[in-house]
Amino acid sequence: MTKQLTSEQIEALKAIDTSTVCNAIERFGVRGSVEGFFGMDIRCLSPELGTMVGYAITVTVDSTTPGVPQSNEAWHAWLKAMETSPKPSVLVLKDIGPEARKSAHFGEVMGTIAKRLEVAGIVTDGGLRDIVELKQLGLRCFASGLVPAHGNPRLIEVNLPVEIDGVRIEPGDLLHGDVNGVTTIPLSIADKVAEAAARVREEEAELLEYIKGPDFSVEGLFKHTVTH
């Protein structure tokens, strides 16, 4: 993995909304304009907690296949991954069960364990439960929705690549999420994104000032926004 960001760089990214981060990433030309971010199937369930930034711990799970026992080996691997991963970390759970929309592999107990091991948030294409308690723990939550029961939770694989909502996530990938959604930040440019985002904000502020100002006109707006 590329060199980790400093705590100051992490805090700088946390101070930026995810939409602006996406705009900043576009300027580097390192990926397509519709790549690297999750769509509307992954919802922010903790908007009041603000921005999530962290390195991915990837886990494949299944909580809707009945009668299959939990693997102690996989459980231990998950605990060790949370303990040893770069910090802050984000759990990325890929649910492969037959009824993923009824899955809930994460609730208050798992959330308390994760918080103790410096996990900043969770992203899953399955469901969550105990959302009140998870938010009280300060865990940023992104999921397809909420369900009340945990089913038959089972870990399959830990720290192997997963695909969430069409986005491939590798262990150690950097994620950024807020009320707008979640994006990956390519590690090759991660240390430059905050500065690029500041430029995005400055340019947008100038444009908004013109739109709101007394000299606004459609022709003037066209000149301000035309691409060359």
GISUL-V17617 format. One line per field, one symbol per residue. ss: DSSP state (a for helix, b for strand, c for the rest). phi: phi as a letter, one per 20 degrees, with the letter a starting at -180 (. if undefined). burial: I if it has 9 or more other C-alpha atoms within 8 Angstrom, else O. A space follows every 10 residues. Layout:
ss=???
phi=???
burial=???
This chain:
ss=ccccccaaaa aaaacccaaa aaaaaacccc ccccccbccc ccbbccaaac cbbbbbbbbb bbcccccccc caaaaaaaaa aaaaccccbb bbbbbcccca aacbcccaaa aaaaaaccbb bbbbccbbcc aaaaaacccb bbbcbbcccc cccbbbbbcc cbbbccbbbc cccbbbbbcc bbbbbcccca aaaaaaaaaa aaaaaaaaaa aacccccaaa aaaaaccc
phi=.ggfffffff ffffedffff gfffggfeme bffddnceef fddfdcffen edcaefdebe cbccefmdff efffffffgf fffdfgdfdc fddeedffcg fdebebbfff ffffffdmee accbeedcbl fffffffnef ccbfrccede mdfbedbclc gccdlndfde gnfedcbbgf pccedgffcg fdfffffffg ffffffffff geefefbfff fgffdfed
burial=OOOOIOOOII OIIIOIIIOI IIIIIIOOOO OOOOOIIIOO IIIIIIIOII IIIIIIIIII IIIIIOOOOO IOOIIOIIOO IIOOIOOIII IIIIIOIOOI OIIIIIIIOO IIOIIOOIII IIIIIIIIII IOIIIOIOII IIIIIIIOOI IIIIIIIIII IIIIIOIIII IIIIIIIIIO IIIIIIIOII IOIIOIIOOI IOOOOOIOOI OOOOOIOOOO IOOOOOOO
